[in-house]
Amino acid sequence: MNKYELALVLRPDLDEEAKAAELQKVQDLIVRFEGTVDKVDDWGKKRLAYPIQKLNEGFYYFIDFSAAGTTPAEIESRVRIMESVLRYLIVRKEG
């Protein structure tokens, strides 16, 4: 099992229920592909470095998870098509 971190930026116009639902979808994807969610870090609404889809803010989340080597590709292919996700990045952590 490798350790990964998923950085996720959601649309700023989502209400609390929609944010929670989208975050839960991503966590369910990780579990579905035999990964385990270790920690979810909510940074709240932050200003973006540059406009994305004419938006200047987004909700930032960082999810630490453990999974097999093929899991990040599966997660990425599904997160890519989620309409509420502005940006995402999965990186492998050392050790």
C-alpha positions in Angstrom: 0.0 0.0 0.0 1.3 3.4 -1.0 0.4 6.7 0.6 -1.1 9.5 -1.5 -2.5 13.0 -1.1 -5.4 14.3 -3.1 -5.7 18.1 -3.4 -9.2 19.0 -4.4 -10.8 22.4 -5.2 -14.5 22.6 -5.4 -16.8 25.3 -6.8 -17.4 28.2 -4.4 -21.1 28.4 -5.1 -21.9 25.0 -3.5 -23.9 25.0 -0.3 -22.9 23.0 2.8 -24.9 19.9 1.8 -23.5 19.8 -1.7 -19.9 20.2 -0.5 -20.4 17.4 2.0 -22.0 15.2 -0.7 -19.2 15.8 -3.2 -16.5 15.2 -0.6 -18.3 12.0 0.4 -18.4 10.9 -3.3 -14.6 11.2 -3.5 -14.1 9.3 -0.3 -16.4 6.6 -1.5 -14.3 6.3 -4.7 -11.2 5.8 -2.7 -12.8 3.1 -0.6 -14.4 1.5 -3.7 -11.0 1.0 -5.3 -9.6 -0.7 -2.1 -8.1 2.3 -0.6 -8.4 3.7 3.0 -9.0 7.4 3.8 -6.5 8.4 6.5 -7.2 12.1 7.0 -9.4 14.8 5.4 -8.1 18.4 5.8 -10.6 21.2 5.1 -8.9 24.5 4.3 -12.2 26.3 3.6 -12.8 28.9 0.9 -9.6 30.4 -0.5 -8.9 32.8 -3.3 -7.5 31.1 -6.5 -4.2 32.2 -7.9 -5.9 32.8 -11.3 -9.6 32.6 -12.5 -10.9 29.2 -13.4 -14.2 29.1 -15.3 -14.6 32.8 -14.4 -14.4 32.0 -10.7 -12.0 33.6 -8.3 -12.5 31.4 -5.2 -12.8 27.7 -4.3 -13.2 25.3 -1.4 -9.9 23.5 -0.8 -9.6 19.9 0.6 -6.6 17.7 1.1 -7.3 14.0 1.5 -4.5 11.6 2.7 -5.2 8.0 1.7 -3.5 4.6 1.4 -4.1 2.5 -1.7 -2.6 0.2 -4.3 -0.6 1.5 -7.2 -3.5 1.5 -9.7 -6.0 3.3 -7.5 -5.0 6.9 -8.2 -5.6 6.5 -11.9 -9.0 5.1 -11.3 -9.9 8.0 -8.9 -8.5 10.6 -11.3 -10.5 9.3 -14.2 -13.7 9.7 -12.2 -12.9 13.0 -10.4 -12.0 14.6 -13.8 -15.6 14.4 -14.9 -17.2 15.7 -11.7 -18.8 19.1 -12.5 -18.3 20.6 -9.1 -14.5 20.0 -9.1 -12.5 22.9 -10.4 -9.0 21.3 -10.0 -7.5 18.2 -8.5 -4.0 16.7 -8.0 -2.9 13.3 -6.7 0.7 13.0 -5.5 2.4 10.0 -3.9 3.9 10.7 -0.5 7.4 9.6 0.5 7.8 6.7 3.0 
